[in-house]
Amino acid sequence: MKKIIDKLYNKQTLSRDEFIYLINNRNEEADEYLFKLARKRREEYYKKDVYIRGLIEYTNYCKNDCYYCGIRCSNKNADRYRLSKEDILLCAEEGYKLGFRTIVLQGGEDPCFTDEKMVDIISALRNLYPDCAITLSIGEKSYDSYKKYYDAGANRFLLRHETADEVHYGKLHPKNLSLENRKKCLYDLKDIGYQVGTGFMVGSPYQSAENLADDLLFIKELNPEMVGIGPFIAHKDTPFKDKKNGSFELTLFLLGIIRLMVPTVLLPSTTSLATIDKMGREKGVLAGANVVMPNLSPMNVRKKYMLYDGKVSTGDEAAESLNHLKESMRKIGYEVVVDRGDNVRVSI
């Protein structure tokens, strides 16, 4: 195990069989060795800095019916909401005052938010906060739509590929969605000039070690600026309600692998990690992550954006939540900074 991890550290890649071997044979000793090298590598590029992103979950309407997602269109139990432009700008204003220099607009694929509406919101944010990065996480769109958002002032786009295996993709999504189109979207985003993020669920139903190896190889090929991974967590109102949750430990292990494979990557320690383990965010950072994404959404909608069951929500206002986060990061030797937190490969 150590020999293969050393190879990954030195060469930034492995064969498919070597990735599969690591995934199938990971143990506590290998974890600690990997995490030590992952911390060393991230500190070469990002020191002890942890970047914060202000997350605004602006709509939980979605036209898609992905089998794992709590806001899928056929879930009649979801309590639907949409934030107005004014609501979004108020959230951003509060975030800016607190020191957030990246605003993330995340939502389901909601046809109500037309290109015209999105361009209006993005332009307003760009004019108000010229020193901030604007990140979108709003799903599959056309090349022209992505270009309009970019021209309006969006800098980054998060679009998880979810799985790089076509057969597995078909087991997680209805027939109208395809891996081919998902990948096309990611390459369109790169072509336009976005800083691009992709990622996958760890332990999603029917996933194999081979699938995970293919995910890693796809990430290596795409060479994104950001990667977001988290354990699969079942939602009670989906076809996967009785499926087993993904492994917390394997998720941490894969964070370490991704850090060594794409050394400059911006790597979030996700909410789903904190949902499974109360020290999840901290353990993610100790495994090689360098981004956390506190929630700036209004308190009255946070529990409505329920992609999976039990999603952690402290109930804190954003300021209190940020103070707790700063303290918890200090305790493990890291520092939350006021910074856009761009990928070091990107020249502003």
N, C-alpha and C positions, 0 to 999 in steps of 0.2 A: 504493500500500500504506500509506504513512504517513498519508495523508488518512483512510483507512478506520479505521486503528488509532486515530488521534486522535478520530474520531467515537465509537468504542467506549469510549475513555477518558472522554469527556465525557458520553455518553448512556447508557452501560452496556448498550446493545443495538445490534443491526444487523439488517438484513433477511436472509432466507435466502440470497439471491443474493450479498450482501456477505460473509457467512460462507464461502460456497462459493469466492468469489474469493480470500479470504485463504488458505484451505486449499490451493487449487490453485496459488497464485503465491508462496508463502512462499520466502524466500531468506535468506541470512546477514544481510544488512543489515536486513531486516524483523524477523528474529529479535531482533537486538540492540536495535533500537528498541522492540519490544514488551516485551522483558524489562526494559528500563530503566523503562518506565512501570509495569509490573507490580510491580516492587520498590518504586517510589515509592508506589503505591497500597496495597500490603500494609503498608508501614511507617507509613502514616497511621493504620491501625487496630491493628496488632500490633507496631509498632516493629521491633526486630531479634530479637524473641523467636522461638524455635523450640520448639514443644510436643511432648512425647514421650508416646506411648501404649504401654502395656505389653500386648503381644499374647500371648494364651494360646490356642493352637490345640488345642482340647480333644477333638475327634473328627474322624477322617477317613473315617468312614462317611457315605454319602449315598444317599438313596433315588432321587435324580435321575440322569439320564444325559446331561447336557449335553455336546455333541459336542467342546467345547474343553477340558474339565476332567479333570485327572489323577486325581481321586478319584471320578469318575463310577461309578455302581453296577456297570456291566458290566466295569470294569477289574479283571480277576482277578489282575493282577500287583501291585496296590497292597497294601502291608503295613499292614493295618488296626489301629487302636488307639482306645481311649477312655480319657480321664483320669477318675479318680475325683474326687468332690467334694474329698476330702482333698488330692489332687494339685493341683487348681485353687487351693485355698486356700493351699497352700505356695508356688505360683508368685506369687500375689498378695502374699503376705507378703514374699517376696524383693523384688518390684517396689516395694512401698511403702517398704521400707528404703532402696532406691536412689534414691528421690525421684519415682517415678511416681505421678501423682495421677489417672490415667485407666487403668482396666483394660478391655481389649477381649477379650470372649469370642467366638471365631470358630470355626465348625465347619461341616461338611456338614449337610444336613438329615437328621439321625439320629433315627429314630423311638424309639430307646432312651431318648433324653433327652426324656421326657414333660414336659408343662407342670408337673406336680407336682415333678419333679426340677429343672427349670430355676428354678422359683420358690424352691425350697429353697436352691439355689446362690446365686441373686441376693440373697435375703434375708440369707444368711450374709455375703456380701461387703458388703452395705449396713450391717449391724450392726457388722462389724469395721472398716470404713473409711468412716465417715459423711462425711468430707471429700473423698472420691473420686467421680469420675464413672464410671459403669458403662456401657460400650458393648456392644451385641450385634451380631453379624454372623452370623445363623443362618438366613437365608433367608425363604421365604414361609410365613406362618402366618395363622391367622384373626384377625379383629379382637379376639375375646375373649382369645385367647392373648397377643397383643401387650399388651392391657390388663392382664392378670395380671402380665406381666413388669414393666410400668411401675409398677404398684401395689406390686410387691415391691421396687422401688428402682432399676430400670434407667432411665438418662437419655437415652441416645442409641442410634440404630439405623442401621447401614450396610446398604444394599440396593442394589447397582448395578442399574440398569435394563438395562444391557448394549447395548441399541440401541433407539432410539425408533421404528424402522420395523418394522411388523408382518411384512412379507415377509422382511426380513433376520432378524428374531427367529426366524422359523420355520426358517431355514437353520442356525441355531446351536443350536437346542433341539428335543427330541422333541415330538411333537404334544400330549402331556398338559400342556405348559407354554405359557402365553400371555402376551404383552405386556400384554394387558388386565388380567390378574390381578396382574402385577408392578406395574403403575401403581396399581391399587386398593390394594395393600399399602402403597405409599409414601404415598398420601393418607390411608389409615387411620392410619398412624404419625403423620403430622402432626396429624390430628384428635385423637389421644389426648394429644399434648403432647410427644412425643419431639423432641429435636434430630435431624434426619434427614439422612442422607448417601446420595447416589446416585452414579452414574458409569458408565463404559463402557470397553471395551477399544479401544485405538487400533490399527487395522490388522487387526481380526478378519477372517476369511475372508468374501469377498463384500462387504466394506464399501466404500462410495463416499464421495466428498466430500459428496454430498447427504445421505447417512446421518449423517455427522458434523455437518452443519449442523442437521439435525433433532434430534440429541442436544443440541446447544447450546441450541436453542430450547426443548426440553423442560425442560432445567435452569433456564432463565430463568423458565419458567412455574411450575415447582415451587418455586423459590426456597429451596433446601435450605440447611441450616447447614454441610454438608460435601459435598465432591465428591471421589471417588477415581477417578483414571484411570491406566492404565498400558498399555504396549505389549503386544499379543498375543504370547505366546511358546508355540510348539507343544510338545505333550507326546507322547512316543513311543508311548504306549498309547491314543491317541484317534484318531477318524476324521480329525482334522486334522493328523496327525503330519508330513505332507509339505508343509503350508502354510507360506508365508513369514511370518517374524516381523514384527510391527509396527515402524514407524519410531520410533527413539529421538528424532530431531530433531522430528518432527511431534508427538510426545507433549509435549515441552517447549513447543513453540509453542502447543499447546492449553491447557497449564497457564497460560500467560500470558494467553490469551484469556479463560479462565474467571475468572482473578483480576480482570480489568478488567470483566467482565460481572456478576459477583457479588462486589463489592469486599470484603465482610466474610467471605467463605467461608473455612472451615477446609479447607486443601488439602494433602493428604499428598504427599510425595515418596516414591514407593512402592518396595518391594523389587524389583519387576520392572524399574524404572529402573536400580537398582544391579546387577541381574543382567546387563543388556545392556552397561553401561558402569561401570567401577570407580569413576568419580567421579559416577555417576548421581544419587545422593541430593543431593550438593552442587549439581549443575547444576539439579536440580529446584527447590531452594530459591532459586537465583539466577534462576529463571524465574517465581517468584511463589509457590511453595509455602511453607507455614509449619508443617508437621506431619511428624514421622517416627515410625515404629512399630517399635521394636526388639522382638525376640522374647523372651518370658519362658517359653516352653514348655520342658519338661524336655529336656535335650540328646538323650536317647535317642529322642525322637519327632520332632524338628525335620525330619529328612530324609524322614520318612514323610508329612508334609503337603505333598505335591508336586503343586501345581495345574498346574505347567508344568515343563518340563525345565530343569535347571541353576540352579534357584532358589538365590540366593546365601545362604550360611550361613557365617559367619566361623569357626564352631567355638569361638568365645569363650563363656565364661560371661557371664551378663547384665551383671555389673559391669564386666568388661573391655570388652565390646562398647559399653557406655554411655560409658566413658571415651574410647574411640576416636571415638565419634560427637561428643562434646563438643569434642574437639580438632579434628576435621575441620570442624565448623561455625565454630569460632573462626577458623580459617584463612581462611574466606571472609567474615568480618565479622559472624557471627551468633552467638547465645547460646542454648544449651539451658537452659530454665528449669524450676524445680519449680513446677508450676501445673496446675490442672485444664484450663486452656486452652479455656474456653468461647467460643463465638461471641459477638462483642461485641453482637449483637442480643438475647442472652439475659440476662434479669435473674435472678440466683440468689435 
